[in-house]
């Protein structure tokens, strides 16, 4: 199945060779979805930006691990005053060393908070990676869609050419007017226009895909793919059980650790730190030395820390509500995607087995009848248009199913692969 998101579980994808030879005679790369995923995983700036943030968070951790700095001071007293104090020799000099004795586990709380933020970065990167992989799959699907539209246009062109040939044969036999030939040629021109439009859409889609890894002039070609190959998936209730393991919900566990660490850090502020100071004073009159020291303790620490504690506790309490809200949103998206997939899958299957076969037989019978003069050109052309419209309707349903499948795989982190028998020509190895 070409649409499998194997990298949703892990990026264990073998690197692909990207030819950059400028010579136009070198054949283009054949790009699979896994190749596109690997290129984006290696080069996309969103992922490299998250990796770059790790250095900043590590610096924050190192800063949080530092104890309060010691302070050296020099005090000069009784200098440049009036009277006897006017003489500098009356001045007393004190050399001090001061610091802060942290209490309440502030150092450990700071380090725990900084480490929790580093740990949360991994899941943030995984969430961003899954979003990017889904974007890769959607853009790859756009290329496959354009290729499938070209195939339908080719089939329509082949039909219209037979119609033109039959109309000319009837005109030469005098059995139909020239207007029928002109109408058939106009229908052929419209079919060729549809093919040209699909070719241009493929070019634009390939450029859009290559933009994910920064390639401005893509020369690759995509691997053969069948968008009509749709795998069977479990019921919505079974898939919903997989949501708890997705990064979007798993990151709430890391966020809880971050907020719990913030609560702990806020509570440590209720325990006041002790400022201490020791020093040596030189008594100028006698030239004697004396040891001085002191401690100070701020008052009202618990009252001042209370607002920050309440704020941190409120954020922690709101986290569970945030997770519940996100869970509801994810399940709603999953249920919608699952429903769209099942409806589109039924449409594709029934069109393949019940609608297209009789239409194709009817179109062949109409061609024979028209050449025999039993029916008019309009009846044959109407059947051709109905066959082409049915093929396009089937493709549209398949593309809608593939988009829904991408969303389901992004939400659940699971890859669903169609059985090879479902579409032997469109599956990838």
LINHU-V985792 format. One line per field, one symbol per residue. psi: psi as a letter, one per 30 degrees, with the letter a starting at -180 (. if undefined). burial: + if it has 16 or more other C-alpha atoms within 10 Angstrom, else -. A space follows every 10 residues. Layout:
BEGIN
psi=???
burial=???
END
This chain:
BEGIN
psi=kfgkiffeel iikkklkjkg kfkffkklkj kleeeeeeee eefkfeefee effeeeeeee eeeffklkkl kkljkklhkh albfffkfff kkkkklklak jklgheeeee eeeeeeeeef eeeeeeeeee eeeeeeeeee eeeeeeeeee eeeeeeeeee eeeeeeeeee effgfllfee eeeeeeeeee eeeeeeeeee eeeeeeeeef feggkfikgl kllkkjffjk lkllleeeef ffefgleeef feeeeeeeee eeeeeeffff jklkklkllk kkjeefglkk kllllkjklg eeeffeeeee eeeeeeefee eeeeeeeeee eeeeeeeeee eeeeeeeeee eeefeeeeee eeeeeeeeee ffgflleeee eeeeeeeeee eeeeeeeeee eeeeeeeeee efgkkkkkke feiffgll.
burial=++++++++-- ---------- -------++- ++++++++++ +--+--+--+ ---+--+--+ +--++----- -------++- ---------+ ++++++-+++ -+-+-+++++ ++++++++++ ++++++++++ ++++++++++ ++++++++++ -++++++-++ +-++-+++-+ +----+---+ +-+++-++-+ ++-++--++- +++-++++++ -+++---+++ -+++++++++ +-+--+--++ --+--+++++ ++-+++++++ ++++++++++ +++---++++ ++-------- ---------- ----+--++- -++-++--+- --+---+--+ +-+++-++++ ++-++-+++- +---++--+- -+++-++-++ +-----+--+ +-++++++-+ ++-+++++++ ++++++++++ ++++++++-- --+--+++-
END
